Amino acid sequence: MKISYRILFINFFVVALIIGSASFAFYSIMYNVLTSQQSKYLLKSSNDFLLAYKETFQETENDFMQLSEEELFSSQRIKPTTIDFILEGDPRKPKYFTRSIVKEGVSISINENSFEKFYKDNPSVVIKKHTYANGSTYYYGRLLTDDFLNSIAQKINAQVAIITGNSTLQVSNQSSNQQFIYFLNKAYYHLAKAEKFKIYSEESGQADIISTLCTTTSSVNENQNLSFLVFAPLNEAADLRSSIKYIFLTVGVAGVLLSLILTFMFTQRIRNQLSLLSNATKLTKQGNFKNKIEIQSNDEIGQLAFAFNTMLDELDKHDHNVKEYADFIALINKNPSLKEIADAALNKIIKTCSFAVGAIYSVKSDSIALIRSYGIKTKSTAEDFELFESAIKNKEIQELNFEKSSLTVSSAIISFELKYLLIVPILFNNEVIAIIELGGVEKPTEEVKEYLTKIQEPLAIGLTNAFAFVQLENFVVELKLLNEEYQKQNNQIKQQNEALIKLHDQLKEKASELEFQKSRAEESTKLKSQFLASMSHELRTPMNSVLGLTELMLEETSILTPKTKERLEIVHRSGKRLMNLINDILDLSKIEAGKMEIKNDETLLEDIILDVEASIKPLALKKRLELKINRKVNTNIYIETDRGKVTQVLINLLGNAIKFTEKGFVELQIAVESERYLRFDIIDSGIGISIEDQKIIFEEFRQIDGTTTRKYGGTGLGLSICKRIAEMLNGSLSVDSQINRGSVFSFTIPLKVIVGMQENDLLSKNDSIQEKMENSYFVHEEKNVEIRLDELKKLGKEVEAITREEQLMQREYKGEVLVVDDDPDTLFTIIEIVKSCGCKVLSANNGSECLDVLSANNPDLILLDIM
């Protein structure tokens, strides 16, 4: 935009601002006077509204109180009153009513008699509640209709609007006030957050609105709160704005015209000078710095013109320097080699700056070498470069003055005297990489020094690139030599690689052979485990018969000679040792074959301890050792674990403790470790174990030494099996021992207490024989059965005792026991054991025969092989 137009625009803006400010101030004063007076009237009207509203509903309440309870639902009695509806409350459902009577205009639902539905259908009702002495509750009230609002508005000399749910529901004189609905909603939004009886005003096109908020509360329904806006239109404010608008337009047009005339009269000279400046600026923008402007005045505009001319001179000099700088950079980039760059740069500097002689030197690790020279002889000795030390050290241009003692420079044709010498260091990464030496007969100007300062950076980059180019050429030569050497080494590597490939093939063949041998070894181990398991089963079946019949023979003391009894006892002890060995081999083969299963069930901890104590106590008594059971935790709790495996480990550990203890005691401690594990400590005062032997006692077939094996017996499998079982139970087994001071074996299992099972859930000591039989100790694998003879003997005596009791009640009745087994020797052994108890025996070889026997007999007890 031109300056002339800007001046006109500023004058126009100032006139408009003054007129607008005056009009606004006048309007504000007049508007405040009008609204202040009207606000007083509106507050009085709001108070009148509340009073009229209260009187109206007091009349409705009086009409209701004049009615008896029997007349409440009489149309003739209700019609002349101000009551629009009556609802009878449901005493069983507070949110519902049972009967209703309404006047015309009040909506009532036929299908749903709820207050919520009534409020929804009649949002503008006002409800009151009355309860009679007999407990009956009635709801009555009025519907706020347009006639009601119009009558209230006429009484208070203002308009009224009903607000529900943040929006206008009804308004008095709806035909004329419907246009203000939007402004009334906006007024309610602001007044709902303001103080009571706060005045809110809003401007509209036809008339301004001032309003205040009145709120009434229902005593029946908290959600049925009605708000009333009392408002009044201000037509005078709209007329005032219209009048001020016309005055503003008239005065504004006159002011603008007057400002234009005065501007043209007093700004003629200023505009001419500015026009010249504008034209000169356009030429300068095109690159013409020779076009100076004429100065027509001595004021600020004239001083601006003088400054503009000075600026043109400076721009002309700067343009010349920029061109020289650009030419220098182009010259540097054109020549890639070091000597070419030095020649081009030196010639350009001497011609541009009017020097007589010059030279360029490279600086590397405090050594200086000449690259190129112009008009002088080359320097070769170190003393010749002493002048450069100051420039290299300070990294600044060094100027030398020889006016009093000039230097003479001769060539083949002429000779002349140098008055001044400039030494310019060239820096790259703050290190001096080169020196320019320049000499002349006249003192260098500031423009020359500035030019030399500017070209330092591009010249440094060019020289650095040239140095790098020289190094690159040297690297290429070295790389060629290295490449030839690498070719020789590559041939050697190829030969070695071929040898490695052959070696790899040989290793691959060996690996295949090893894999084959490994698979055969694994298969052999598997077959060994299967063989051991099969042989153990085959050995246990006849051993059951040997042990059972031997015990029966030992019980018949009357027919045995002492020598025969001694021999039978040796047979019985040897048979038991052989059975223990077979059991250990069977367990080990199961573990190695991965067929040993952990069966967790709920069991009483005290039962485990009692079973272990009953099994170990005879051994301790036989060696006259003290057996201690130390319970450091409540053992009358149910835990989840494999009872058989835990019992097996404890019996094995306690048996070892008794075996290796000649005198003193053996103790079993039960405690809780870290609230997560149950710990069993087996403590003895025996021979102890050395630290070296403690490292091997848990390995298969390993014992302390041959002497121990011969003295105490055993195969070295017991502790290994116990260790494996402890790990399968997610527990551990460890030992702490000292020679001749005893040992402590610690067996831990996870503590999983079963919540909700009490001690009184235990089976009583007088449980039936059938229940004890079901809980009796049997170990079975496929068709082989191991019978715990002491339990079976005890069971037989109980059968005999009960049979005798029954014989006392039922004369000469004998108990019957059915024995079922597919092995003839085992069947015979069990039959003999049961007969020795005085019971009658029935037998069967398989399940089919068992069913046949049961169809004809009703035995008291059945002993059968678990298939």
C-alpha positions, 0 to 999 in steps of 0.5 A: 500500500502506498504511503499516501493511502496509508496517511488517508487510512490513518486519518480515517481510522482516527476520525472513526475511532473518536466518533465511535468512542463518543457514541459508545460512551453516550450509549453506555450512559443512557443504557445504564440509566434505562436498565437501572431504573427497569431493574428496580421495577423488575425486582419489585415484580419478582417479589410480587410474583412470589407473593402472588404465587404463594397466595394462589397455592394457599387458596388451593390448599384451603380448598383441599382442607374444606373437603372431607376424605369422602368428598375428595373424588367427587367431581361436583365438589372438585369442579368449583375449587382451584384444585386441578387433580387429586391422587391417592398414594399407594401405602405399599408402593410409595412411588405409585398411586391407586386412585385419581381425579383430574380436571380437563388439561391434566394428563393421566396414564391408564396403564401406569399409575406411577408418580414418575409417569405423571410428572413426565406427562405433566411437567408444569404441575405443582403438587402438595401432600396431605396425610390424614390421621388414619394414615391415608396420603393424598397428593393434590395441586394445580397445573400451571396453564397459559391463563395462569401465567398471563394472570400472574404477569398482569398482576406483577406488570412483567412477563413470566417464563417457566423453566424445567430441565434448563430450558423454557417450558412455558411463557406468558403472552406466548404470541408476543414473547415466543421470539425471546425463548432463546434469550430466556434459555441463555439468561437462565444458564447465567442466572442459575450460577449467580446469586439470588435476585441477580439481574441479567440483561441481553441485547436483541434485534427488536428489544433488549431483555432484562430478567431475574430468577425465582425458584420454588421447591416442591415438598413432594418430589425433589426432582419437580423443582420449578424455576421462574424467569421474571423478565421485561423487554426494553424497547427504549434501548433498541430505539436508542441504538438506532438513533445513535447509529444514524448520528454516528454515520452522519458525523463519520462521513463529514469527519472523513471528508474533512480529513481527506481535504486537509491531508491532500493540502499538507502532505504534498511535498512529503508524498513527492519525496516518498515517491522518488524513494519508492522509484529508486528502491525499485531500481535498487531491487533490480541490482542498479546501485548507481541511481541516486535520488534528488533531495528536495527538503531538509526535514526527516524525509530529506535525511532519509533520502541522504541515507538512502544514497549512502546506502547505495554506495555501500551496496555497490562496494558489497556487490563488488566484493561478493562477485570477487568472492564468488569468482574465487570460490569458482576458481578453487572448485575448478582446479582439483590438484594442490598445485593448480589450486595454489596457482589459481588462488595466488594469481586471483589474490594478487590481481584483486588486491594489487599486490606485487609478489606472493607465495603459498606454503603448506604447514604440517606438524610444524614443518613448512613447505613452499607450494607455489610463488609469484614474483619471488625466489623460493625459500628453502632454509628454516631461518627463512620461515622465522617471520611465519612463527608469530602468525602460526602461533597467534592464528591472526594476519601479521602485517609488517611495515618496511617504510624506513628500511624497504626490501628490494625485489628483482626480476629479470627485467625490473626491480622494486622496493617492498614497503608492506608485507602481509602474512595470512594464516589459513585455518581449518578446524582451528589449525593452521594448514597453510600460510599466504605471504603477500608483498606490495609497495602500498599499504593494504586497505581495510577492504583488502584485509576484509577480502583476505579474511573472507576467502580464508575459509573456502581456501582452507576447504580447497587446500584440505580437499587437495591435501586429501586428494594427494593422500588418496593418490598415495592410498591408491598406490598402497592399496594396489600393493596390498591387493596383490598381497591379499591375492596371495593370502586368499589363495592360501586361505582357499587351500586351508578352507578345502582342508577344513571342509574335508575335516568337517565331513569327517567330523560329520561322519563321526557325529552320525556314528556317535548319534547311533551309539547314543540311541543304542545306549538309550535303548539298552538303558530302557531295556535294562529298566524294563528287564529289572522291573519284570524280574522284580515282579517275577521274584516278588510273587514267589517271595510272598508265598515263601514269607507267608508260609514261613511265618505260618510255620513259625507260629506253629511252635508246638510242632517245631524243634528249636533247630528247625525254628532257628533255620526257619527264622534265618529263612524268614530274615533272608527272605525279607532282606531279599524282598527289600532288595527287590523293592529297591530295584523295582523303585529304581527301575520305575524312577529311571523309566519315568513310570513312578507316579505321585498321587496327592490326596488329603491325609492327616499328618498324625496318621503318617507319624503313627504309621512310621512310629509303629513300623520303626518302634520294634526295630528300636526296641530290638537294639535297645535304642530310645525312639523320640517323636518330637512334634514342633507343629500341630500334626492334627491337620490335613495336608495334601501329599502322597502319603505312601511316598512320604511314609516310605522315605521316613521309614527308610531314613529312620531304618538307616538311623537305627541300623548305624546307631549302636547306642543312644537314641533316634529322634524324628522331629516335625516342624514348619520351615518358612511357613511353606515347607514341612520339614522332617529331621531324622536325628541319631547318635550313630557313627556319623558320616565324613564330609567326603562321604556326604557327597556320594551317599545319595548316588546309586549303589554307593556306600561309605566303604566296603567295611560298612557294607559288610558290617551293616548290609544293604545295596546302596539304593535306599538313600538314592531312591529317597532323594529321587522321591523327595525331588518328585514331591517338589521337596528336598533331602539333605544331610548334616553329620560329623564322625562319631557324633551322629547325623541329621537327615532333613526331608522337606515337602511343600506344606499344603494344608487342607482348610475346613477339615477338622480332627473329628473327621478322622475314622474312629478306632472302632471302624468296621473291618471292611473300612480297615480292609479298604485302608489296609496296605497293599502294593500292587503292580499288574498281576503281582501282589505284596501283602503286608503280613503283619496287617493281614494277621492283625486283620484276621484276628479282628475277624476272629474276634468279631466272629466269636462275638457273633457266635455268642449272639448267634449260636455256633456261627462261623465267619466266611472269607472269600479269597480271589487270586489268579496265582495258585501259590499266592492263593494257597498262602492267603488261604492258609493265613486266613485258616490259621485265624479260625475262619472259613475260607472260600476261594476263586481263581479269577473274577468270573469264578468270584461272581459264581461263588458270590451268587451262592454264598454271602461271605463276611469279607472278600480278599481279592487281587487288584488286576 
